[in-house]
């Protein structure tokens, strides 16, 4: 049994899941139809194989040629004559994330750098990044290494950078730097813009007072309530002129929408955020 054959054997072929997943993930890779719990189980099994390091070193597709040992219950070999599937990209990232705890960061970075160009879906970025808990222990090193992604030409390279910020750099020590980075990422690509908006909404939840000025600077104060939704503006007070927005209209308004959907934002703050939308 090879890796690709095993993925096909655990795919959900009795429901519309495969077509649904391909449509939602919007990937150009072939989608087999493996559900995420099954993929996580296979990644755990594969990462415990004695030859897991060889699998990672061989890279995507080439890893099908490895004999990963029947003694471990995951003997895998096969052909590398075709492009990797959607699930193989996810699997490689999940195995790397599990093995990263036993690896030098320089090796993790090298293998991760080789994986990123394969990303062509938000799912590749979001699923894989969220599993690298080891990055919490090396945050300065991680931020420095992946900084070039901030202005990289690829849509999913920049999304990777945003997801790294959102996953590992949203605490008190890094929030100011994170917000600055978010303002500097080139906008205009859909999955980048959606990620920036998502990250801003998370920042609003966790650091409302630190994040709000980025939205207020682009919006006239057109009501009589302060940033907490409390009325305190004297009648007749002149409203400030609107400044150039920090973010595109789409990112600005989407961030507000997503923050207002959170149960962790008070009704008063939601009402105030609603006044900051760019018309």
N, C-alpha and C positions, 0 to 999 in steps of 0.2 A: 504493500500500500504506500503510495506517495502522498505528499502533503496535499496536493490539489485533489487527488482522488478522495482523501479523507474529508476534505472540506465539502466535496460534492455529496459524500455519503451522509453527512449530518445536515445538509441543506433541507429547508422546508419546501418540499415540492408539491404538497397537497393543498396549498392555499395560495391566494394571490400575493403572498408576502414578497416574493422575488421582484415582481413587477412594481409593486408598491415601493419597495426599498430603492430600486433603481430610479424611480421617479423622484422620490424624496431626496435622495443623496445627490442626484444630478451629476453622476460620474460618467465619464466616457469608457471606463473599464467595464469588462464583463462582470455582472453581478450574479453570483451563484445562488444566493438566497439563504445564507446561514444566519440564524438569529444571534443577537449579541451574547446572550448567556451561554450558548453553545460555543461561540467563538472564544469567549473568555476561558471556558473550561479547557478547550484545546490549547490555548496559549499557555495556561498553567501547566498542562501536561508536557507540552513541548519544551518549555523553559527549564523543566527538571531533567531533561535528557542529558546524558553525558556529552553529547555532541552538539548541544545548543549553541555553544560558542562558535562552532564551525558553521552552523546554519546561519548565524548572524553575519559572520565574516564573508560567507559566500554571496550574500546579498539576495535581493528579490529575484525570483525566477530560478536563479542558479541554485538556490537552496533546495529545489526539488530533487536535485541530483544526489543529495546526501543520504547516506544510510544512517539513520538516527537510532538504530539499535532496537531490535525486537525485545531485548530484555527489559526495556523501559516502557514497553507497550505502545511505542509510537515510531516504529520503523518506517521511515519515509524516504523514498527516492522517486525519481521521475524525470520528466523532460523539461528542459528550459528553452524550448523552441518557440514559446509564445509569450506575449506580454503578461505581466502579473494580473491577477483578478483583483477586484475591489477588496475581497476578503483577505487575499494574501498580503495586501498592503497593510490592512488593519492588523492582521496576525503578526506580521513582522514587527510593527510598532509596539504591540502589546507584549511580545516576547522580549524585545529590547528593554522595555520599561521594567519588566520583572527582573531581568538579568542585570540591569544597571546598578542595582544595589551591591553587586559583587565586583563591579568593574571600576577602573580608573575613569575619572570624568573625561579625560582626554579621549579615551576610547569610546565612551558614550557619545561625545560630541561628533567624533569622526563618523560613526555609524548613523547617527541621527542626521547629520549633514547630507549623507548619501540618500537617506530616505525622503527628505523634504521635497526634492524635485519630482517625486512620484505623486505627491498630493494633487488631486484635481477636484476635491470635494470638501465641503465643510465638515463632513463626517470623518474624513481622514484626520483632519486637524484636531477637531474637538475630542474625538474618542481617544486618540493617541496622547495628546498633550495632557489630558486629565489624569493619565496613569503614571506620569513621571513624578511621583511623590519625592523621589530622591533629590529633585531640584530644590526643594525647600532647604536642604542642608548646604547648598552651594549657590546661593542666590546671586551674589556679586559676580561670581564666575559665569553663571548662566546668562546673566544680563549682558555682560561684556561680550561673551561669545556670540550670542544671537543678535546683537545690535545691528549688524548689517541687514538683517531681514526687515528692519523698520522702513527702509527706503528701497528695498529690492523691487524689481519690476513685476515679479509674479504675484498674482492675486492671492494665492494660498501661502506664499512666503510671508507676505505682510499679515495675513490672517493668523499665521502661526505666531508671529511676534505679539499680536494683540492678545491671543489666547494665553501666551506665556505671562504677559502682564496681568491679565485678569485672574489667572490661576495661582500665581506665586508672588505677586507684588502689589497686593491691595491692602496691606496692613499699614499701621501708623509709620513704620520706618521708611516705606517706599511710596506712599500714596502721592506725595507731591511730585516725585520724579515720574511716576506712572502717568499722572495727568498731563505733565509736560510732554511726555512721549506721545500720548494719544493725540495731542494737538499737532504733532510734527509728522504724523504718518500721512502720506499722500492718499487723498480720498478720490472717489469716483468709480471704484470697482465694487460691485454689489456686495460680495461676501466680505470684503474689507470694511465697507461702510456698516454693514450689519454687525460685524464684530465690534467695531468702535462704539456703536450705539449701545450694544449689550454691555460692554465694559463700563461705559459712562453710567448706565443705569445701576450697575452693581456698585460703582463708586458713590452714586447718590444715596444708595441704601446704607452703605458703610461709613461714608464720610460726607454727609450732606452739605455741611457748611464749607468744606474745602472744595467741593465739586461745583456747587451752585454758581459761583461767579463766572464759570465758563459759559453758562447758559444765559445768565443775566446780562452779560456784556453785549449780547446780540439782540436784546429785546427791550423795548420801552416798558417802563413800569406803568402799565395801563390799568392798574386797579389801586385800591387803597389798603392793600394788605402787605405785610412784610414777608420775608422768605419762609417763615414758619406758618404762614396763612393767617396771621393775626392782624387785625385792623389797627393801624397806628399812623397812617399818613394824614396830616392835617388837610382840611378842605382848602382848595385853591393852590396847593403846592404844585409848582411847575414840574412836569415830567421830563426826565433827561432824554436827550436825543438817542436814537438807536445807533449803536456802533456796528462795525462790520462783524459778522458772525465768525466765531472761531471755527465752527464746523459747518459743513454744507447743510442746507435746509433739511435734507433727508435725514442725515445723521442726528442733527439737533432735535428734530421732532420725534424721530424714532426712539432716541434715548429717553425723552420725556414720556412717550407712550409706554415704554417698557418699565420705567420707574413707577408710573402710575398704576401699572398692573400688579405691582408687588404689594403683598399684604404687610410688609415691613415698613412701608411709607404711610405716615398718618394721613387721614382724610384732609386735614388742613394743608399739609404740604402738597398733596396731590392737586388740590384746588389751585394752589399758587403756581405749581409747575405748569398747570394747564394754561395759565396766563402768559407763559414764556414761549409758547409756540410761535414759530415764524410763519406768518400767513403767506 
